[in-house]
Structure formats: C-alpha cells, structure tokens
Amino acid sequence: MQRRLSVVAIVSSILAVVIAGFLTVGGATAAAPPGGRAGTEREGAKGGNAEAEEQTQQTQERLDAVRAAKAAGTLRVQAAPPAPPSGWAGERVISPTADDWEPAIAADPNAPYVYLLATRYTGPTACGNQCPLPYHVLKISTDGGATWGADRYLCSCRGVQGQFDPEIEVVPSTGAVYAAWMNG
C-alpha cells in the first residue's frame, strides 16, 4: 500500500512538472497573451515606429511612381491659368514643375494674408540638397490668394528622413502664424 502511494506521488510530481513546463514554454500564460501581442503592446507604449515606417513606405512609392512616369515620358503638369475668372476658380497647381501633396491653408481674418503649406516630393531641392525629401514649401499671398509669393522653406531639418502632414494656423487675435508637421 505504501508503495502505491509512493508511485502516485511520483507520477503526480512528474505530471505537475510537465504541465508547468508546457505553460511557461509553449502555452498561454497570464504574462504573455496568446497571439504574440505582448511585443506589439510594449512597442506601442514606447511610441513604436509603425507610423514612421508607413510614411517612409508611402514616400518611396510616390517617388518610384514619379521616376517611372518620368522615364515613360508620361509625367506632365500643366501650368495654372495666369488670371483666374472672378469667383471660385477651382483647384490650382502650386508649382508646374513639382509634385506637391497634403496642402494646408490658413487665412488671416483681419488682413489679406493667406498661407499655403504643402509637402513637396520633387522640384528644386531646398537648402542646397541638404533638406529631407519630401520637404515642406510655404507660399504666402498678400492679396487674399489672388497672387502668391516665391517658395519658402521652413526647416532644413538635417538628419530627418522626410517631412509629412503639414498644418498651418493663424491666431485670429494676433495674426501670428504657426506651422507644425511630422518628421519621418
């Protein structure tokens, strides 16, 4: 009888060790949810870089598309009309030689100033080829948007892989202009 109890105790101990080993090596535990989500949750808590990777991929796809269109001879940009008709004239090209995306616009409610900020993927490179690609270009109108000044570059941002998602605002009470964007 005592031998049977010893065998039962040994078998129970072995079974407990096997179950514990399974749970810590290959099975689900409270510390690591199934599906391998623990790493992505930790990465998200640290800020992660999924959005930066997505922006980099989109940038590369756009640049590849421009290069392919240039090589095929199908890259064409028409110039905006010299003087639009009165009233709404529809969309206008920012630059006839550049590939501009993500325009942001702001107008001063107390003055005739209008500000346009866009992400530029091609065209003359700002900062003597020291700026990232894409970069942001600012255009300013002093006559309510009828005409626009020369391109201006806000930031050389050396060491940045690209600039994305520009925003621009005018403070109504002061006329101060603020711009913000994401660096890739």
N, C-alpha and C positions, 0 to 999 in steps of 0.2 A: 504494500500500500504506500509505503514511504517512497519507494522507487517511482511509482506512478506520479506522485506529487512532484518529485524532482524533475521528471520528464515534462510534465505540464508546465512547470515554472521555466524550464529552459526553452521550450517551444514558445511560450508567451513572450519571453525576453527577446528571442530572435525575431519574432513577428513584430514586436514593438520597434526594434532597431530598423527593420526593413521598411516599415511604414514611415518612420521618422526620416529615413534616408530618401524615400520617394518624395515626400512632401518638401524637403529642402533642396533637392537636386532637380527633379523634373516636374513636379506637380505645383499646383497653386498654393500660395501662402498668403497670409494677411499682408506681408511686407511687399510682395510683388504681385499685383493683379494680373490675371491671365491676359494674354494678347500682347505682352511686351509693352504696355503703355507707360510703365514707370519711367523709362528713359525719356520719353517724349514729354511727360508731365514735368519732369525735372528740368528739361531743356527749356520748356516754355516758361517756367518760373524764373530761370536765369535770363530770359529775354530771347533766347533762341536766335536763329538767323534764317528761318524759313522765308520770311518776307523779303529779306535782302537777296536770298538765293533766287526767289521768284522774279524780283526786279532785274537781277543780273541776266536771268534766262530770257526775259522779255526783251531786254535791251539787245542782247545778242541776236535774237530772232529778227528784231526790227532792222538792225544793222546788216544782217545777212540778206534780208529782203531788199534793202536799198542797193546793196552791192550787186545782187542778182539782176535787179531791174536796170541798173546802170550798164552792166555787162551785156544785157539783152537789148539795150537801146530803147527800153520802154519807160524810162524814168523821165517824166515830163511834168513840169509845174508851170502853170500859166500865171502871168502877172495879173495883179488886181487892176481893175479899171482906174484910169488916172483921176477921175472925179465921179463919185457915185451919184446916182439921182437922189433927189430930196426924199426924206423919209427912210424907211428901212431898206437897206440895200442887200441884206442877206450876209452870208459869211464872206470873209475876205482872207486872202492869203497873207500871212505875216511876212514871209520872205519868198520871192520867186525862186531862190536857189537853195533853200534849206528845207529840211524835214522837221517841222515843228509839231509837237504834241502837247496835250494836257494844258491848254491855255487857262489862265486865271486872270480875271479882270476886276478892277475896282475903280470907282469914280468918286471924286471929292464932291459931296453935295453942296458945298459952299463956294466952289471955284470950278473953272473949266478943265481941271486936270483929270485925265483918265490914264490908268496904269495897266499895262498888259505884261504878264509874266508867262513864259512858255518854256517847255523842255525841248531843247534842240538836239537832234541826232546827227545832223550833217551841217554843211555850210562852213564858212570861215571859222576856224577854231579860235576860241577866245584865249587870251593870256599867252600868246606865242606857243601854242601846243602844250601848255603846262596844265590846262584845266582838264577835268574829267570829261568823258564822253558817255552819256549825254551831259549837257550843262544847261544852265538857265540863262535866258536872254530877257532883258527888260526893255520895253518900249514905252515912251511917255508921250501923251498928246496934251498940248496946252490949249486946244480949241475944241474940247468936247468930243474928240475922236475923229474929227474931220481929216486931220493930218497927224502923222506920227514922226517922232524924232528918230535919231540913229539908235542902233542896237547898243545896249549897255550890258555889261556882265557884272553880276553881283558878288561873286566869290570865286577866287581861283581854286580854293578847296583842294590844295595839293594832297596827294595820298588817298583821295576818295575815288571809289570805282565808278561813281556816277551820281547825278542829282535827279530826283524824281518828285512827282506830286507837288508842284508849287502852289502856294496860296498867297494871296496879297489882299490887304485890307487898308482902308483909310479910316482914321479916327474922325468921326464927324465933327466933334467939338474943337479939334486942334488942327486937323488936316495932316497929322503925322501919318506916314505910310509904313506899314510893317509887312515883311515878306518872310515866309517860312517854307521849308521843304525838307525832304528826306535825303540824306546822303547814303549811298549804297556802299 
